[in-house]
Amino acid sequence: MWPNNDRQSTPVIWIASYPKSGNTWLRHILNQLLCPDVGGHISVPFHAREFPEDIYVHELPIGNVHLVKTHSYPGSEQLNAVSNPFYGAITIRRHPLDILLSAVNYNGIKTKSEFFLGGSIKTVDKIIEDGEFDHYVEQFIELDGVSTYCVMSGPWSQYQSQWNDVFTGPSHLTMVYEDMVARPEHSVMQISEYFQLDTDMNLAHDIVERVEEKTQVNGEFYWRKQAYNYRKLLPLKTIQRFERHFEKQLLKLGYALTDSVSIHHKV
């Protein structure tokens, strides 16, 4: 059972992920499912930028709630400053090597030269071609995350478990990026069931089609929108070095470790 949310202040359901895990894609799905005539930045504002006093209220079978996107972690200064009660969370996780690849691309789009080796902004493909991607892997290992996200999101290895510790049972829905890529309609149905909505597969298919129009791969923010990019792009030794360091966390999250037989890798 959901907890009672008959409260004076409308509670918040957090739409939470470590950055570059598909959170904006998820926001588009929520927007099309719940209120397609309202802009996504209004219906699911980003806590770091768009969290106003007069925030959109979703009137749902589970009660009246705010949906707010965040990359912060429970207990962070940013979330502790929110006065509304916390009611639940939808979290989305993605393989961290794909997070890293996407983050490198995004930092290039934002021209953050300080992020790049020697201050030289390069594309992901150029970095890999020049044999420099190990620098970013070692940096991720050392910092336990992407350098530009460490303050906001905390350690990558703890992000999902921190949300799991706060929300359990029906108030917490965990989405997996790779599953969303493989079965997007099923993901829509999962979200619908979480909110106790009556949605059929035809509507789910229509929602997926509308979201695809809004999130078409453009080589920039929607860089590739695929699962397991790292398997095609990175050398096997780089992947296995990363996996050895984060083996415990990867297995706990359900990601199998790579071997030389199961992967089509670069040499």
Phi, psi and omega in degrees: 000143172289147174293158178292130178240033175280079188234159180293322180258129182297127183282166183250135163255121183275136172257098198239142172197158164296144183305151178067032179249004179104016184296319180292322174301314178298321179299319177298320179297313179301317182298316181289329179285318191261323185202070185297343180271000179246140180297144182299327180289341177270313185286328178226077183292153176274122186305321185290340186230327195233027185267091186274174174293315183264082188264149183300136179253124175269123178264102189236163177304331180279355182123177177278127184219158164263142170250125184227127178280141177210154168245002178281170183248154178302136183089354178289159178302322182295315182282329177295338180281350181279124184276337180295145176294148178270130186249330182181186181206142164248115179251151178229133180238157182215155178301131187297332177291327174288326173302313182297314178302314180293323179294321177299314178300315183294321178295330174291318177301319182277004179050045177271083186298331181295341179284334192266150178304123181067012180073012183263110181286126180224160173287162177302313182300321180291320178299315179294317179300323181276002177071027185256359187291335178301330177302316183286327176294314180297322178295317178299316179297314183297317185269350188058051179149184179276133188305321184283353182245357189299319182291314184290316191253350182072192181296134178302317187296343182253351191300305184294318182295328178295318177291322178299325181290329184276318185239127178230172176067208186291345181282353182235118174250125178256120177257151179239122184307314184296325176290324178295323177293317185286321185220073185297322179297321178298323178295319176299318180295323177300314181295318179300316179295324178301318180273002180062042177264158178260096183236132177260173185293330177296316178295320179301318178296318179297320179296316179300318180296318180293320179293322178301323178296327183272346185233035181297141179300125184234005180077359180241255181297312174268080192290303179228325179052050178231165175264143174059045174301324186300331182294330181270336190258328191256149175298149182302319183295327177292315179299314184289329174298314179297313183295324179298321183289319185253024186306311183300313182292319181297315180294322179297326180276356176092015179264121179289148177281155185273142169231167188290347181270322191273001186233140170267097190246163173281151179266000000 
